[in-house]
């Protein structure tokens, strides 16, 4: 980063104009963040949100009831919200991560209306912690243009806005992971391990591959603390149910099987009308093959190859590569082979932060290209296109064309795949030596 004193006088007006533009963009992004995030969460027409299942399951656990019993779920939901769900509703058949029940318990201890407001505050704090932690890892100064650009970009990322508006725990998980990255960066390995363990307890599919980075880097205290924390939280949940004499295992296993085999809400095939809200590779792969098994096989194969390539460059790089670049790459790769929704792309904040360390002053080509691939996530484009098609605003010829299902609708998934390849290329250049990085 070039200091203000080292710039030529002719550059000062240009940087001044850039600063004004960035602050205008930051204010616009902040308005959008509040309108599409907090306001929508509080004004949602139905009491149901992504918080509902986690809240109800954790409250059932606190009350000494099975979190996997649909009848108990329906009864508690009616008691708290005065609204009824049918027993046949797949949303009442839960198999949540057991550790997540413990993490959510402080929120579930309150009545629904209070818990809903508290949860919004938790998500907003988690978002602020995400921005703060990554800014510290990147070494941004308070008045750096990179810092202003990074905050504006974080506010503008639609996955954060969607996650907050729906009350999804992904925002908390990303906050836990990014603060853990900061703690690891400052050699606070026990704290980092505890935070990663809590994140994996809530959503293991988001936190596990980030922990893998520290295993590869032989940060043993961090890794084993993370594993022990997740295991410990799970053990607390199981022992508490055992002490309360609750029979829950059979229902839990049945619900877990039903989530995989009879869950049209999260299906990536045409059985789910909203399947393009998913961002994992199974969605476009199904559009191309028409078979769920083939789509799964192709998605796992691509994801496995990407993880192997990442591991290869990690082991070959001898720790010369940028930490944020490596963590950003594996966080995006992890979104591709398994179930993920649009809000899970909030993990883009990690490679975004790396890009901002490279974009101001003497921008690198890879950083600029990576930012271009993140542009589709500034708007919920797939959801918007899906609504247009549902309301007949897209002609039948277009909606049934091969390129609509295979290219246009899953365009965000393709962007993630290209971004992961680009970040892997950046790691390979770092691993090849400092001379190779010039101009990339």
TALIN-V582230 format. One record per backbone hydrogen bond with DSSP energy under -0.5 kcal/mol. NH is the residue of the N-H (numbers start at 0). CO is the residue of the C=O. If there is no record, write none. Layout:
nh->NH co->CO
nh->NH co->CO
//
This chain:
nh->5 co->2
nh->6 co->2
nh->6 co->3
nh->10 co->7
nh->11 co->7
nh->11 co->8
nh->12 co->8
nh->13 co->9
nh->14 co->10
nh->15 co->11
nh->16 co->12
nh->17 co->13
nh->18 co->14
nh->19 co->15
nh->20 co->16
nh->21 co->17
nh->22 co->18
nh->23 co->19
nh->24 co->20
nh->25 co->21
nh->26 co->22
nh->27 co->23
nh->28 co->24
nh->29 co->25
nh->30 co->26
nh->31 co->27
nh->32 co->28
nh->33 co->29
nh->34 co->30
nh->35 co->31
nh->36 co->32
nh->37 co->32
nh->38 co->33
nh->39 co->34
nh->40 co->36
nh->41 co->37
nh->42 co->38
nh->43 co->40
nh->49 co->165
nh->50 co->165
nh->51 co->48
nh->52 co->48
nh->53 co->49
nh->54 co->50
nh->55 co->51
nh->56 co->52
nh->57 co->53
nh->58 co->54
nh->59 co->55
nh->60 co->56
nh->61 co->57
nh->62 co->58
nh->63 co->60
nh->64 co->59
nh->68 co->65
nh->69 co->67
nh->72 co->68
nh->73 co->69
nh->74 co->70
nh->75 co->71
nh->76 co->72
nh->77 co->73
nh->78 co->74
nh->79 co->75
nh->80 co->76
nh->81 co->76
nh->81 co->77
nh->82 co->76
nh->88 co->85
nh->91 co->88
nh->92 co->89
nh->93 co->91
nh->99 co->96
nh->99 co->200
nh->100 co->96
nh->100 co->97
nh->101 co->97
nh->101 co->98
nh->102 co->98
nh->103 co->99
nh->104 co->100
nh->104 co->101
nh->106 co->103
nh->107 co->103
nh->108 co->104
nh->109 co->106
nh->114 co->110
nh->115 co->111
nh->116 co->112
nh->117 co->113
nh->118 co->114
nh->119 co->115
nh->120 co->116
nh->121 co->117
nh->122 co->118
nh->123 co->119
nh->124 co->120
nh->125 co->121
nh->126 co->122
nh->127 co->123
nh->128 co->124
nh->129 co->125
nh->130 co->126
nh->131 co->127
nh->132 co->128
nh->133 co->129
nh->134 co->130
nh->135 co->131
nh->136 co->132
nh->137 co->133
nh->138 co->134
nh->139 co->134
nh->143 co->140
nh->147 co->143
nh->148 co->144
nh->149 co->145
nh->150 co->146
nh->151 co->147
nh->152 co->148
nh->153 co->149
nh->154 co->150
nh->155 co->151
nh->156 co->152
nh->156 co->153
nh->157 co->376
nh->158 co->376
nh->159 co->156
nh->160 co->156
nh->161 co->157
nh->162 co->158
nh->163 co->159
nh->164 co->160
nh->165 co->161
nh->166 co->162
nh->166 co->163
nh->167 co->162
nh->170 co->167
nh->172 co->168
nh->173 co->169
nh->174 co->170
nh->175 co->171
nh->176 co->172
nh->177 co->173
nh->178 co->174
nh->179 co->175
nh->180 co->176
nh->181 co->177
nh->182 co->178
nh->183 co->179
nh->184 co->180
nh->185 co->181
nh->186 co->183
nh->187 co->182
nh->188 co->186
nh->191 co->187
nh->192 co->188
nh->193 co->189
nh->194 co->190
nh->195 co->191
nh->196 co->192
nh->197 co->193
nh->198 co->194
nh->199 co->195
nh->200 co->196
nh->201 co->197
nh->202 co->198
nh->205 co->202
nh->206 co->202
nh->207 co->203
nh->210 co->206
nh->211 co->207
nh->212 co->208
nh->212 co->209
nh->213 co->209
nh->213 co->210
nh->214 co->210
nh->215 co->211
nh->216 co->212
nh->217 co->214
nh->218 co->213
nh->219 co->217
nh->222 co->218
nh->223 co->219
nh->224 co->220
nh->225 co->221
nh->226 co->222
nh->227 co->223
nh->228 co->224
nh->229 co->225
nh->230 co->226
nh->231 co->227
nh->232 co->228
nh->233 co->229
nh->234 co->230
nh->235 co->231
nh->236 co->232
nh->237 co->233
nh->238 co->234
nh->239 co->235
nh->240 co->236
nh->241 co->237
nh->242 co->238
nh->243 co->239
nh->244 co->241
nh->245 co->240
nh->247 co->245
nh->251 co->247
nh->252 co->248
nh->253 co->249
nh->254 co->250
nh->255 co->251
nh->256 co->252
nh->257 co->253
nh->258 co->254
nh->259 co->255
nh->260 co->256
nh->261 co->257
nh->263 co->261
nh->265 co->262
nh->271 co->268
nh->272 co->270
nh->274 co->271
nh->276 co->273
nh->277 co->274
nh->278 co->339
nh->279 co->339
nh->280 co->335
nh->282 co->279
nh->284 co->280
nh->285 co->281
nh->286 co->282
nh->287 co->283
nh->288 co->284
nh->289 co->285
nh->294 co->290
nh->295 co->291
nh->296 co->292
nh->297 co->293
nh->298 co->294
nh->299 co->295
nh->300 co->296
nh->301 co->297
nh->302 co->298
nh->303 co->299
nh->304 co->300
nh->305 co->301
nh->306 co->302
nh->307 co->303
nh->308 co->304
nh->309 co->305
nh->310 co->306
nh->311 co->307
nh->312 co->308
nh->313 co->309
nh->314 co->310
nh->315 co->311
nh->316 co->312
nh->317 co->313
nh->318 co->313
nh->319 co->316
nh->325 co->321
nh->326 co->322
nh->327 co->323
nh->328 co->324
nh->329 co->325
nh->330 co->326
nh->331 co->327
nh->332 co->328
nh->333 co->329
nh->334 co->331
nh->335 co->332
nh->336 co->332
nh->341 co->276
nh->343 co->340
nh->344 co->341
nh->345 co->342
nh->346 co->343
nh->347 co->344
nh->348 co->345
nh->349 co->346
nh->350 co->346
nh->351 co->347
nh->352 co->348
nh->353 co->349
nh->354 co->350
nh->355 co->351
nh->356 co->352
nh->356 co->353
nh->357 co->353
nh->357 co->354
nh->358 co->354
nh->359 co->355
nh->361 co->359
nh->362 co->360
nh->363 co->357
nh->364 co->438
nh->365 co->439
nh->367 co->363
nh->368 co->364
nh->369 co->365
nh->370 co->366
nh->371 co->367
nh->372 co->368
nh->373 co->369
nh->373 co->370
nh->374 co->370
nh->374 co->371
nh->376 co->373
nh->377 co->374
nh->378 co->375
nh->380 co->375
nh->380 co->378
nh->383 co->379
nh->384 co->380
nh->385 co->381
nh->386 co->382
nh->387 co->383
nh->388 co->384
nh->389 co->385
nh->390 co->386
nh->391 co->388
nh->392 co->387
nh->393 co->387
nh->398 co->394
nh->399 co->395
nh->400 co->397
nh->404 co->400
nh->405 co->401
nh->406 co->402
nh->407 co->402
nh->408 co->403
nh->410 co->407
nh->412 co->409
nh->413 co->409
nh->414 co->410
nh->415 co->411
nh->416 co->412
nh->417 co->413
nh->418 co->414
nh->419 co->415
nh->420 co->416
nh->421 co->417
nh->422 co->418
nh->423 co->419
nh->424 co->420
nh->425 co->421
nh->426 co->422
nh->427 co->423
nh->428 co->424
nh->429 co->425
nh->430 co->426
nh->431 co->427
nh->432 co->429
nh->435 co->432
nh->436 co->432
nh->436 co->433
nh->437 co->434
nh->439 co->436
//
